[in-house]
Amino acid sequence: MVEFTEEPGKLVCTFNGRLDTVSCMGFQDLVCNRIEGSVLAIVFDLQGVDYVSSMFLRLCVLAGKAVGSGRFSIVHVNPPVKKVFKIAGFDQYMSIE
């Protein structure tokens, strides 16, 4: 469900499929442990994602707090998922592309 790739200056976390509560519970600790204390910017790549639950939104908040909002971004977000982020107000304090 999640793959990690280091690129110059950033750690890209690539997610796939439905990011519902059950799937998020399966990888939340892995993601948090990987990004905690990171000196790299963190990028969540959602190109293969068609659904996000509130549990994934929580993971985004945790990631943003762990590295600082200026060093956290979410990319390749399809329109329906982007709408969820917008309704939740995440577009006000996170980079969502």
Residue frames as qw, qx, qy, qz and C-alpha x, y, z in Angstrom:
[[0.000, 0.881, 0.473, 0.000, 0.00, 0.00, 0.00],
 [0.055, -0.982, 0.147, 0.103, 2.94, 2.39, 0.53],
 [0.844, 0.194, -0.001, 0.499, 6.40, 2.54, -1.01],
 [0.299, -0.886, 0.078, 0.346, 9.25, 4.83, 0.05],
 [0.727, 0.446, 0.118, 0.508, 11.69, 6.41, -2.38],
 [0.361, -0.725, 0.001, 0.586, 14.43, 8.86, -1.49],
 [0.527, 0.697, 0.203, 0.442, 15.08, 11.60, -4.02],
 [0.424, 0.210, -0.227, 0.851, 17.44, 14.55, -3.60],
 [0.082, -0.184, 0.272, -0.941, 16.19, 16.45, -0.56],
 [0.650, -0.112, 0.091, -0.746, 12.94, 14.53, -0.13],
 [0.196, 0.000, 0.976, -0.100, 11.35, 11.27, 0.88],
 [0.530, 0.029, -0.358, -0.768, 8.47, 10.27, -1.41],
 [0.359, 0.074, 0.867, -0.337, 5.78, 8.04, 0.11],
 [0.378, 0.080, -0.574, -0.721, 3.76, 6.57, -2.76],
 [0.467, 0.116, 0.717, -0.505, 0.31, 5.26, -1.84],
 [0.260, 0.022, -0.753, -0.604, -2.02, 3.11, -3.94],
 [0.291, -0.365, -0.875, -0.129, -5.66, 2.04, -3.87],
 [0.428, -0.746, -0.307, -0.408, -8.28, 2.89, -1.26],
 [0.271, 0.261, -0.583, 0.719, -6.84, 4.55, 1.82],
 [0.608, -0.572, -0.334, -0.438, -9.65, 3.54, 4.13],
 [0.507, -0.713, 0.338, -0.346, -9.42, 3.17, 7.91],
 [0.960, -0.179, 0.214, 0.041, -8.39, -0.49, 7.86],
 [0.789, 0.437, -0.037, 0.431, -5.61, -0.04, 5.30],
 [0.071, 0.820, -0.251, 0.509, -4.31, 3.09, 7.04],
 [0.713, -0.608, 0.283, -0.207, -4.13, 1.27, 10.36],
 [0.971, 0.059, 0.110, 0.204, -1.92, -1.29, 8.64],
 [0.683, 0.363, -0.021, 0.634, 0.75, 1.18, 7.55],
 [0.170, -0.946, -0.051, -0.270, 0.37, 4.22, 9.83],
 [0.679, -0.670, 0.219, 0.204, 3.13, 3.16, 12.25],
 [0.769, 0.125, 0.324, 0.537, 5.47, 2.32, 9.37],
 [0.302, 0.758, 0.200, 0.542, 4.97, 5.75, 7.78],
 [0.360, -0.917, 0.024, -0.169, 5.25, 7.63, 11.08],
 [0.784, -0.465, 0.249, 0.327, 8.43, 5.79, 12.06],
 [0.692, 0.311, 0.305, 0.576, 9.96, 6.44, 8.64],
 [0.200, 0.767, 0.159, 0.588, 9.28, 10.19, 8.63],
 [0.541, -0.830, -0.123, 0.059, 9.78, 10.96, 12.33],
 [0.505, -0.697, 0.259, 0.439, 12.84, 13.14, 12.75],
 [0.714, 0.393, 0.374, 0.444, 13.50, 13.19, 9.01],
 [0.213, -0.557, 0.132, 0.792, 15.69, 15.99, 7.70],
 [0.133, 0.125, 0.704, 0.686, 14.18, 15.44, 4.27],
 [0.484, 0.104, -0.002, -0.869, 11.02, 17.05, 2.96],
 [0.360, 0.153, 0.913, -0.120, 8.14, 14.57, 2.88],
 [0.419, 0.192, -0.381, -0.801, 5.98, 14.08, -0.19],
 [0.548, 0.196, 0.771, -0.259, 2.84, 11.93, -0.21],
 [0.210, 0.211, -0.634, -0.714, 2.24, 10.82, -3.81],
 [0.538, 0.232, 0.650, -0.485, -1.41, 9.84, -4.30],
 [0.312, 0.331, -0.569, -0.685, -1.37, 9.14, -8.03],
 [0.359, -0.055, -0.899, -0.245, -2.84, 5.64, -7.58],
 [0.022, 0.247, 0.757, -0.605, -5.34, 6.62, -4.88],
 [0.193, -0.397, -0.583, -0.682, -9.08, 6.85, -5.49],
 [0.559, -0.695, -0.342, -0.296, -10.37, 7.21, -1.91],
 [0.292, 0.278, -0.592, 0.698, -9.10, 8.65, 1.40],
 [0.521, -0.641, -0.563, -0.037, -10.70, 8.24, 4.81],
 [0.287, -0.914, 0.093, -0.272, -10.44, 10.47, 7.84],
 [0.849, -0.421, 0.188, 0.258, -7.72, 8.12, 9.11],
 [0.689, 0.298, 0.185, 0.634, -5.54, 9.07, 6.15],
 [0.025, 0.870, 0.063, 0.489, -6.30, 12.75, 6.75],
 [0.655, -0.747, 0.116, -0.003, -5.07, 12.20, 10.32],
 [0.848, -0.081, 0.208, 0.481, -1.86, 10.64, 8.95],
 [0.420, 0.651, 0.145, 0.615, -1.34, 13.74, 6.80],
 [0.314, -0.898, 0.035, -0.308, -1.70, 15.97, 9.87],
 [0.819, -0.504, 0.182, 0.204, 0.79, 13.83, 11.79],
 [0.755, 0.227, 0.209, 0.579, 3.27, 13.97, 8.90],
 [0.179, 0.813, 0.095, 0.546, 2.90, 17.74, 8.56],
 [0.510, -0.837, 0.111, -0.161, 3.51, 18.22, 12.27],
 [0.896, -0.261, 0.169, 0.317, 6.49, 15.85, 12.28],
 [0.647, 0.131, 0.248, 0.709, 8.42, 17.71, 9.59],
 [0.025, -0.496, -0.071, 0.865, 6.78, 21.14, 9.52],
 [0.561, 0.648, 0.450, -0.249, 4.10, 22.27, 7.11],
 [0.273, 0.833, -0.309, -0.370, 6.62, 23.94, 4.80],
 [0.003, -0.471, 0.860, 0.194, 8.38, 20.62, 4.24],
 [0.397, 0.197, 0.888, -0.122, 5.30, 18.46, 3.63],
 [0.419, 0.323, -0.265, -0.806, 3.32, 18.20, 0.41],
 [0.631, 0.240, 0.725, -0.137, 0.76, 15.98, -1.26],
 [0.170, 0.455, -0.506, -0.713, 1.03, 15.47, -5.03],
 [0.238, 0.029, -0.847, -0.474, -0.78, 13.79, -7.92],
 [0.267, 0.263, 0.731, -0.570, -4.17, 14.09, -6.24],
 [0.030, 0.364, 0.758, 0.541, -7.15, 13.24, -8.43],
 [0.213, -0.392, -0.126, -0.886, -10.14, 15.64, -8.36],
 [0.683, -0.521, -0.402, -0.316, -12.48, 13.63, -6.07],
 [0.733, -0.305, -0.374, 0.479, -9.73, 13.12, -3.49],
 [0.271, 0.206, -0.082, 0.937, -8.64, 16.75, -3.80],
 [0.394, -0.558, -0.286, -0.672, -12.22, 17.74, -2.98],
 [0.759, -0.493, -0.412, 0.107, -11.98, 15.82, 0.32],
 [0.569, -0.109, -0.215, 0.786, -8.82, 17.72, 1.25],
 [0.005, 0.361, 0.136, 0.922, -10.47, 21.01, 0.31],
 [0.568, -0.594, -0.391, -0.414, -13.64, 20.29, 2.33],
 [0.762, -0.442, -0.331, 0.337, -11.45, 19.41, 5.32],
 [0.092, -0.994, 0.064, 0.015, -9.61, 22.73, 4.86],
 [0.811, -0.281, 0.254, 0.446, -6.22, 21.10, 4.31],
 [0.564, 0.565, 0.237, 0.553, -5.58, 23.24, 1.25],
 [0.152, -0.966, -0.026, -0.208, -5.25, 26.22, 3.60],
 [0.396, -0.806, 0.441, -0.016, -2.08, 24.94, 5.28],
 [0.692, -0.180, 0.644, 0.271, -0.68, 22.15, 3.11],
 [0.237, 0.483, -0.541, -0.646, 0.57, 22.04, -0.45],
 [0.644, 0.232, 0.718, -0.125, -1.87, 19.83, -2.37],
 [0.210, 0.494, -0.491, -0.687, -1.26, 19.42, -6.09]]
